[in-house]
Amino acid sequence: MQSSIEGICEQIIELDKCIRFAGFATKNGNIVASKYRKDVIPLLTLDEAQLSFIDSALMMRIREAREPKLGKVICSIVLYEKVTYATILVNSEDYPILMVSFVNENPGPQSLILHEITATFPSPYRDCVKCQRV
């Protein structure tokens, strides 16, 4: 199983040159698989990356409280000065959280998330009218 999600990490990284990192985690934020683009220098240590996943998992759980009114959480995007992080919920019991980081030089990581990354795995949101390309 782990090798297949590592393959998905590689597949996601190959979608666009602006993608620096892709990784999966459990609902508690424990990293299951991750991959950096070749020649990318990580900005966080392994321990810092683990804390980042835990923080994202916690924030996604907090957002679930608003789901009855807003609908299911699809993803959360955080824009830092150096990178953009996207936390995407995946329909999987074993590794429900996907984190992807992007360089900020290319505009529009949101479009890449909605139209390329989510197409990598089954998603009930892919056919959402508001999410389709114009």
N, C-alpha and C positions, 0 to 999 in steps of 0.2 A: 504493500500500500504506500509506504513512504516513498519508494522510488517513483511511483506514478505522480505523487504530488510534487516531487522535485522536478519531474518532467513538465508539469503544468507551470511551475515557477519559471522554468527555462522558456517555455512557450510564451508566457506573458512578457518576459523581458524582451523577447524577439519581436514583439508587436510594434515597438516604436523605440527609437534611439533616446527619447527623453525619459524612458523608464530606467531607473537606477537599480531597483531592488523589488523583489516579490517574495512574500513569505506567508505561510499558513500557521495558524495557532488554534489551540483548543479554546473552548468558551471561557476558560480561566486565563487565557493569554499565554499559555506555555507554547513556545515555538516548536512546531512539528517538522517543518521544512522551510528552507529559505535559500535564496540565490541572489547574488549581486551580479550586475552586468560586468563582463570582463573589463579590466582596467579601471573600474570604479573604486575609489578609495572610500571606505565606509566612514561616515561622519560620527557614528556612535560605536562604542565598544560593544561586545557581545552582551555584557550585563546591562548596558544602557538600552540596547535594542530589546532585550527581554522585558525591561521595565516599560518601554514604549508599547509593547504588545499588551502587557497587563493593563496599562492605562487605557488603551483603546478598547479592550474587552470590557472594562468597567464602565467606560462612557457609553458603549453600545447598550449595555444592560440598563443604564440610567435612562437612555432614550426610549427603551421599550415601554416605559410607563406612559408615554404619549401616543403609542400605537393605536389604542382604541379610537382616538380622535383624528390622528394624522395618517394612519395606515402603517404598514410594516416598514421598518428601517431598511433601506437598500444599501446606502453607504454614507460615510462621513468623510469630509475632506477638510484637511487642516493645511493652511498655507503658511509656511515659515519663510524667512528671508532667503534661505539657501535651497530649500526643497519643499515640495508639496507631498503630504502623506494622504493616502486614501485608505480607509478601512472599509472593507466590503464584506457584507454577510453572504456566506455561501451556503447552499442547501446541503449541509453535511453534518452529521452528528459528531464525527471524529475530529474534523478540522473546520469549524464554522466561520473562522475569521481569516480573511485574506488582507494583508497589508501590502500596499504598493507605494514606492516613493518615486518621485519624478524630479528631474532638474527643472528649475523655474525659467529656463531660457526659452522654451517652446510654449506658446500659449495653448490653453485649452485642454489640460489633462482631464477635465470633466467629460469631454466628448470621447476621449480615449477610453475612459472607465465605462461609460454607458454603452458604447458601440463596439468596442473591440474586446476588452477584458471580460465583460459579462457574457460575451458570446462563446467564451472558452468552455463554459460549463452550463448545464441547464439552469435557467433562471425564469421565474414567473414574471419578471419585470421587463424582459427583453422586448415583448410585443406592446408595451405601454405606448399609447399614441403620443404622449408628451415626450417620451424618450427617443422617438425615432428621428433619424436625420431629416433635415429639411432639404 
